[in-house]
Amino acid sequence: MKKTREFLRQWLVLIIAVLLWELVTQLAQHPFFPTPSKILATAGQKWFSGPPESLFLTSEATGDLFASLGRVAFGWVLAAVIGVALGTLLGRSRNLLDYVGPLMAFMRAIPSPVLVPVFIVLLGIGSSMQITVIVFSVVWPILLNTVDGVRSVDQVKIDTARSFRIPRAQWITGVVLPAATPKIFAGLRVSLSLSLVLMVVSELVGSTNGIGYRLMFDQRQFDFPAMWAGIVLLGILGYVLNTLLLVVERRALSWQPSQASADQVVGG
């Protein structure tokens, strides 16, 4: 019942915000800020006016949306694998992080957009360049959170594993990574939103499809309702992807005691 009330409140706030947006834009009558109703109508015409055999999706919707989602998914998964692997290695090593820490701080401070020309020279124009741009920025939150999580393993677990002489591989996969999972997921959530941003940035230059390319194309054509439809689509994608990740996180961390249970144990 409580979750239902929270859900209804969230939707009520969203509906009120959209109504206010509609009212303000109707009063302003500014060509750069179309009304939400006009944005919705434009989105329906651009993306959902296709034939029934393609589920009413237009070629523009499938070409741009699927291309962008593919780049986000591949770049984010690749960054997750690299970040967790390197984070586990650096977190379990006593001295390795001291040597590579300054190099990591230097590379992390470089914004990926300024490296787009470099990646274009090295990789050419295409999905490989765009995925590289995503991975370069997205990997750092995952890596740093993994290092922090791996290093925060309870000392009792470490001593127990040593007493039973558990093999190192089994110790990493069965003790270290499960204990670090909450912080790893925290890094994954941050990196997922970053991956959408970097996807758009990478598609603004040297791309022939994708949401970022379509945003730039609509802006140059002064088709502001279509441009705002793409912006709204990015917000919806961010919300949906974050919700799906939260569902996976709850399932993955279902073995952990809930806060209410922990308070009950503490309170006796």
C-alpha positions in Angstrom: 0.0 0.0 0.0 2.8 2.4 0.9 4.6 1.7 -2.5 1.3 2.3 -4.3 0.9 5.7 -2.6 4.4 6.7 -3.5 3.9 5.6 -7.1 0.7 7.6 -7.3 2.4 10.7 -5.8 5.3 10.4 -8.3 2.9 10.3 -11.2 0.8 13.2 -9.8 4.0 15.3 -9.6 4.8 14.4 -13.2 1.3 15.3 -14.4 1.4 18.6 -12.6 4.8 19.4 -14.1 3.6 18.6 -17.6 0.4 20.7 -17.2 2.5 23.6 -16.0 4.9 23.2 -18.9 1.9 23.2 -21.3 0.5 26.3 -19.7 3.7 28.3 -19.7 4.6 27.4 -23.3 1.0 28.2 -24.4 1.3 31.7 -22.8 4.9 32.3 -24.1 4.2 31.3 -27.7 8.0 31.0 -28.3 9.0 29.1 -31.4 12.0 27.6 -29.7 9.9 26.2 -26.8 6.9 24.2 -28.3 4.1 22.9 -26.1 4.3 19.3 -24.8 1.2 18.5 -26.8 2.9 19.6 -30.0 6.1 17.7 -29.0 4.0 14.5 -28.4 2.2 14.9 -31.8 5.5 15.3 -33.6 7.0 12.3 -31.8 4.0 10.2 -32.8 4.4 11.2 -36.4 8.1 10.7 -36.5 8.4 7.4 -34.7 5.0 5.7 -34.5 3.5 6.2 -38.0 5.0 3.1 -39.6 3.3 0.0 -41.0 1.7 -2.5 -38.7 4.2 -5.3 -39.6 7.0 -3.1 -38.0 4.8 -2.5 -34.9 4.0 1.0 -36.3 7.7 2.0 -35.8 9.1 4.2 -38.6 12.4 3.6 -40.2 13.7 6.7 -38.5 12.8 5.3 -35.1 14.4 1.9 -35.7 17.5 3.4 -37.4 18.2 6.0 -34.8 16.9 4.5 -31.6 18.3 1.0 -32.0 21.7 2.3 -33.2 22.0 4.5 -30.1 20.8 1.8 -27.7 23.3 -0.6 -29.2 26.2 1.8 -28.6 25.1 2.5 -25.1 24.6 -1.2 -24.2 27.9 -2.3 -25.7 29.9 0.5 -24.3 28.4 0.3 -20.9 28.8 -3.5 -20.6 32.4 -3.3 -21.9 33.1 -0.5 -19.3 31.5 -2.7 -16.6 33.7 -5.7 -17.4 36.9 -3.6 -17.6 36.0 -1.6 -14.4 35.1 -4.5 -12.3 38.2 -6.6 -13.4 40.7 -3.7 -12.9 39.0 -2.5 -9.8 39.2 -6.0 -8.2 42.9 -6.3 -9.2 43.8 -2.8 -7.8 41.6 -3.3 -4.7 43.2 -6.5 -3.7 46.8 -5.4 -4.4 48.6 -3.6 -1.6 50.9 -1.4 -3.6 49.7 -1.4 -7.2 47.2 1.4 -6.7 50.0 3.6 -5.3 51.9 3.3 -8.6 49.0 3.8 -11.0 46.9 6.1 -8.9 48.4 9.4 -10.3 48.0 8.1 -13.9 44.4 7.2 -13.2 43.7 10.6 -11.7 45.3 12.3 -14.8 43.2 10.2 -17.3 40.0 10.6 -15.3 40.4 14.4 -15.4 40.3 14.4 -19.2 36.8 14.9 -20.6 36.0 12.4 -23.3 34.5 15.0 -25.7 37.8 16.7 -26.1 39.3 13.4 -27.2 36.7 12.8 -29.9 39.1 14.2 -32.6 41.8 11.9 -31.4 39.6 8.9 -31.4 38.4 9.8 -34.9 42.0 9.9 -36.2 42.8 6.6 -34.5 39.6 4.7 -35.1 37.9 6.6 -37.9 34.2 7.7 -38.0 31.8 5.0 -36.9 30.5 3.0 -34.0 34.0 1.9 -32.8 34.9 5.5 -32.2 31.6 6.3 -30.4 31.8 3.2 -28.2 35.4 4.1 -27.3 34.3 7.6 -26.2 31.6 6.0 -24.0 33.9 3.5 -22.4 36.7 6.0 -21.7 34.4 8.1 -19.4 32.0 5.5 -18.1 34.7 3.1 -16.8 35.9 5.4 -14.0 32.9 5.3 -11.6 32.7 1.6 -11.9 36.5 1.1 -11.4 36.7 3.4 -8.4 33.6 2.0 -6.7 34.9 -1.5 -7.2 38.2 -0.6 -5.6 36.4 0.9 -2.7 34.1 -2.1 -2.3 36.8 -4.7 -2.6 38.9 -2.9 0.0 36.0 -2.7 2.4 35.6 -6.5 2.8 35.1 -7.4 6.5 38.3 -8.5 8.1 36.5 -11.5 9.7 35.8 -12.8 6.3 39.4 -12.4 5.3 40.7 -14.2 8.4 38.1 -17.0 7.9 39.1 -17.5 4.3 42.8 -17.7 5.3 42.0 -20.2 8.1 40.1 -22.5 5.6 42.8 -22.0 2.9 40.2 -21.1 0.3 41.6 -20.9 -3.2 42.2 -17.4 -4.5 39.8 -17.6 -7.4 37.0 -19.0 -5.2 37.8 -16.3 -2.6 37.5 -13.5 -5.2 34.3 -14.8 -6.8 32.6 -16.1 -3.6 33.6 -13.6 -1.0 35.2 -10.4 -2.3 32.9 -9.6 -5.3 29.6 -10.4 -3.4 30.7 -8.1 -0.5 31.6 -5.4 -3.0 28.4 -5.7 -5.0 26.5 -2.8 -3.4 29.3 -0.3 -4.3 29.7 -1.8 -7.7 26.0 -1.2 -8.5 26.4 2.3 -7.2 29.1 2.8 -9.8 27.0 1.1 -12.5 24.1 3.5 -11.8 26.3 6.6 -12.2 28.0 5.2 -15.3 24.6 4.3 -17.0 23.5 7.9 -17.0 26.9 9.0 -18.2 26.8 6.5 -21.0 23.6 8.2 -22.4 25.3 11.6 -22.2 28.5 10.4 -24.0 26.4 8.6 -26.6 24.8 11.8 -27.6 28.1 13.7 -27.6 29.8 11.0 -29.7 26.9 11.0 -32.3 27.1 14.8 -32.7 30.3 14.5 -34.7 30.8 12.3 -37.8 27.6 10.1 -37.4 24.9 9.3 -39.9 22.4 7.8 -37.4 21.5 7.8 -33.7 19.6 10.1 -31.4 22.5 12.6 -31.2 22.8 12.8 -34.9 19.0 13.3 -35.2 19.0 16.1 -32.6 21.7 18.0 -34.5 19.9 17.4 -37.8 16.6 18.7 -36.5 18.3 21.7 -34.9 19.9 22.7 -38.2 16.5 22.3 -39.9 15.0 24.6 -37.3 12.5 21.7 -36.5 12.3 22.5 -32.8 9.3 20.2 -32.0 11.3 17.3 -33.4 14.4 18.4 -31.5 12.5 18.6 -28.2 11.0 15.2 -29.0 14.5 13.8 -29.1 15.4 15.5 -25.8 12.3 14.1 -24.1 13.1 10.6 -25.5 16.5 10.8 -23.9 14.9 11.6 -20.5 12.5 8.6 -20.9 15.4 6.3 -21.9 17.4 7.4 -18.9 14.4 6.7 -16.6 13.6 3.3 -18.1 17.2 2.1 -18.1 17.7 3.3 -14.5 14.5 1.5 -13.4 15.6 -1.7 -15.0 19.0 -1.5 -13.4 17.3 -0.9 -10.0 15.2 -4.1 -10.5 18.4 -6.1 -11.3 20.1 -4.6 -8.3 17.3 -5.5 -5.9 17.4 -9.1 -7.2 21.1 -9.3 -7.0 21.2 -7.9 -3.5 18.2 -9.8 -2.2 20.4 -12.0 -0.1 21.3 -8.9 2.0 19.2 -8.2 5.1 16.8 -5.3 4.7 17.2 -2.1 6.7 14.1 -2.9 8.7 15.4 -6.3 9.6 18.7 -4.9 10.6 17.0 -2.3 12.8 14.9 -5.0 14.4 18.0 -7.1 15.2 19.8 -4.1 16.7 16.7 -3.2 18.7 16.4 -6.7 20.0 
